[in-house]
Amino acid sequence: MEFALSLVLPIFGIIGLGYFAVRSKLMNDAGIDGLDAYVFTFGIPALLFRNLSQTELPSSLPWGLWISYYGAMLAIWAVGSLIARFVMRRPPGDAVILGFGGGQGNVVMLGIPIVLTGFGEEASVPLFLLLAFHGLILITLATLLLEMTRAQAGAPVGAGHILLQGFKASAKNPIIIGLGAGIIYGQIGVPLPSMLDKTVEMVSLSAIPCALFVLGGTLTRYHIRRSIAAASMAVSFKLLVHPALVFVLTHYVFGLDKLWVATATVLAGMPTGVYSSILANRYQAAPGAASSVVVMGTGLSIVTLTLLLMLFLE
């Protein structure tokens, strides 16, 4: 337990520092937004590019990994939405958001730092194979479902249009570009010139601490407001059910390598990301519950992530 805590506490310490910086007015929202833009546009893409360009990829497509992680995620989303709709009697849009909160994790700002810190660069391949489709699948599907549940004043937005926009957004996403560029350059087999490699390395080293600091700063924008019962359901699904189901599928069903099992399981245990609350506010679908899910999940994940890391590291 001591080893797991030595990994988790410094990570949440930086998150707490970012939270304190904004709460104490040492930094304002504009400063956090600027740092967020740097992390998303340069820091994380540089980290992904450098790691993947130096990593050997598997010779076959990892269907077992993808089915385990995304199959579990979509199943939890569906079950959570059905419970919210028919047991809690929430409107369709609210049900979509609550199910989404049970499946969508903070895999970039928190997932990348914890997985790479805990398991080292060897975890880069399974981690980045999962990240490659995370945003495309979740955000596109969530937008499609929310558009279907929202009454349209004019002509409804077609599913094809939403899917096309999702693919376009993914193609422009700096994180996806970093992933793709790293894979392509790694296959070329030519090392970066030393000066350029040093520059990319310095930028990539800044990614993890800056991402954690930004996460802490943005958490000041979210609060435990209401709908505690609904939020508790989503948090339980995200922190407990999702990683448990991924572990069963990766370990017992597909028999994946231990490192791949650990990476997928811990990534599944990430708390709900802030995009859940952003979507909820945009569509006015359970915005209070979504905010509560983000705050409650992030706070409780200090315990659950420590336990998950203990499972694989000790």
N, C-alpha and C positions, 0 to 999 in steps of 0.2 A: 504493500500500500504506500509505503514511503516513496518508492520510486515513481509510482503513478502520480502521487501528489506533487512530486518535484517537477513533473512535466506540466500538470494542469494548473497549479497555482500561479506560476509566473505568467502563463498565458492569460488567465483571468485577472492577474494583477495589472497587465497592460490595458486590458479592457476597462478595468476600474479606474485606471489613470485617465483614460480618455473621457470616461463618464465624469470624473471629478473636474477635469479641465473645463468642460462645458458648464457643469453645474456651478462652478466657482467663478465663471465669467473670465477665466484665463484664456479661453478660446471661445469664439462665437460660432454660430452655425455656418457662416460663410467660410471660416477657416477649415472646419470639418469637411464641408462640401468640396473645397479645393483639394484637400488631402485625399478625399475619397476619389476624386477624378484622377489624381496621380496614381493611386493604387490600382484603380480599375483599368486605366489606359496604358500605364507603363510598368508599374511594380509587379503585379501578378503575371501579366503577359511575359515579361522578361524572365521571371522565375520558371514559368511553364516552358518557355522556349529553351532555356539553358538546360533544364533537367531532361527534357525529352530529346534534345539533340545529342545528348550523351548517354542515352539509355537504349538498350536493345529491346525491340518490340517483340511480342509473341508472333509465332509463325502462322497462327490461325486465329480467326475471330473468336473473341471470348463470349460466346453466347450464354454460357452458364452464369457468368458474372452479370451480364446485362439482364437476363431473365430474373435472376435472384433479386437484384436491387430494384429494378423498375417494375417487375411483376409484383413484388411486395409493396412498393410505393403506391401503385395504382389500385391494388386490392384494398389497402388501408384507406386511401382516398375515397373509394366507393363505399366502403362500410361506414366510415365516418360521416359521409354525406347522407347516407340512408338513415343512420341513427339521428342525426340532426333534423332531418326532414320529417320522419315518421314517429320518432319517439319524443324528441324535444319540440316537435311541431314548429320548426323554424321555416321561413319562406325559402323557396328554391335557391335564390342567390346566396342567402346565409348558409344554406347547407353546402353549397359548393365551396365557399370560403373556409368553413370549418373542416371539411374533408381535406381541402388543400393544405390547411395548417397542420394536419396530421401526417402529411406525406412530404411536404417541401421543407428541406433543411437548409441551414446556413452553411453551405458546402464550400463557399469561396472564402469569405472573411474569417470563418472559424474552422471549417473542415480542413482546408489546406494546411494552416499552421499546426493543428493538432496531429494530423496524420503524418506529416513530414517530420515534425519534431519527435513524435513517438516512435515511428517505424523507420525513419531515415529515407534517403533517396531511393532505396530499393522499392519503396511503396509508390514511386512516381507512376509506374506503368498502370497498375490497376486503378489508382486514384484518377489519373487523367483520362483513362478510357471511360470512366464513369462521368467525369465532368463534361466530356465532349457533347453529351446529349441532354444534360440535366436541364439547362435553361430552355432549350428548344422544346422538349417534351412537356415540361411543367407549365411554362408561361403560355405557350401556344394553346395547350389544352384548357388551361384555366380561363384564358380569354374567350375561347370558343364556347365553353359552358356558360360563362357569365353573360355573354352576348345572347345566348339562346334563352336564358332565364329572364333577361331584362326586357320589359315592354318597350318596343321601339316606336317613337313618335312618327318616324318616316319609314322608308324601306329598310328592312332588316339587313344587317351585314351578313353576307354569305360566308359559309364555312371555307370555301376555296380562297376567298380574299384573306380571311384571318390566317389560314395556313401559309399563304404566300408571304404575308407580312412577317409571320414568324420566321420563315426561312431567310428572308431578307435581313431581318434584325440580327439573326444568328451569324449571317455572313459578315456583318459589319461589327460584330462584337469583338473587342480587342482580346478578350480571353480566348475565344474560339480561334482568332487569328494567331495568337501565341501558341496555342496547341498545335494547329495545323502547320505553322512554320517550323516549329521544333521537330515535328515528326518528319516533315519533308527534308529539312536540312540534315537531320540525323541519318537519313537513308543515303544522302549524297556521300557521307563519309569523310568530308574534308573539314578539319578543325578550324574554328574561327581564328583569325589573326590575334595574336596575344593581346594587343592593345584593345581591340574590339571586345574580346572575350572578357577582359578585366572590367571594361565599362558595363557590359551586360551583367557580370557577376555583382558589381557594386549596386546596381539598380535592383537586382533580384534579392540581394540581402536585405534591402530596405522594405521589401514587400510585406513580409510577415508582421514585423512590429507595427508598421504603419496601418496595415489592415485591421489589426486588433485594436489599435488606438481609435481608428475611425468607427469601428463597431461600438466601442464604449461611448463615443460622442453621440452617435445616432440613437442609442438607446434612451437618451434623455428626452427624445421626442415621443416616446411611447409610454403608456401608463396602464396599470391594472384598473380598468374603468368599471366594467360590469360584465354580466354574462359569465360569472365565474364557473358555473357548472359546465357550460358548453366549452369554455376555454380549457378546463381541466380535462375534459374528454380528449380534445385535440392534443394537448400536451402529453397525456398518457400514451396516446397512440404514437406520437413522434419519438418520445424518449425511451419507451419501453417496448411497445409492440413492433414497431418498424425494425429496430436492430435485432430483436429476437427472431423475427421471421426471416430476415436476411441471413442470420447465422445458420438457421436450420436449412435453408435452401442452399447456401454456398457450401456448408460443411457436410451435411447429410445427404442432400439430393444430388448435388453436382460434384462433390468431393474435390473442391478446388484447393490449391496450394494454401498453406496456413497463412502466409502473408497476405494473399488475396482475400481470404476469409476475414482476417483482421481488418484490413483496409475497408472493405465493403461494410462490415458490421459497424465499425466506429463511425464511418461516414453517415450511415443510416441513423446513428444516434445523435447527430447534430440537432440542436434546437431549431425551431421554425425561424426562417429568415424574415427580415423586415419587408420583403416584397409582398408577403401575405397581407400585411397591413396596408401597404400602398394600393394593392388591388382592391381591398375591402373599402377603402376610402374613395377610390375612383368610381366604383360601382355602387357605393352606399349599401354594401352587403355585409352586415355584422361588423362594422368598423370597431366598435367597442370590444367585442370578443376577440377580434384579430389582434388588436393592440395588447390585450391581456395575455394572449397566447405567446406573443413575442417576448414579453417581459418575464412571465412565469417560466417559460421554457428555458430561456437563457440562464435565469437564476438557478433553477433546479439542475441544469445540465452540469454544473460544477460537480455534483454528486454522481450523477449517472455516467458521465464521461470518465470520471476517476475509476468507477467500478468496471467499466468496459476496458479501459487500459490495463487495469489489474488482471483481467481475464486473459489478456494476450501477452502481457509483458512479464508477469511474475509466475 
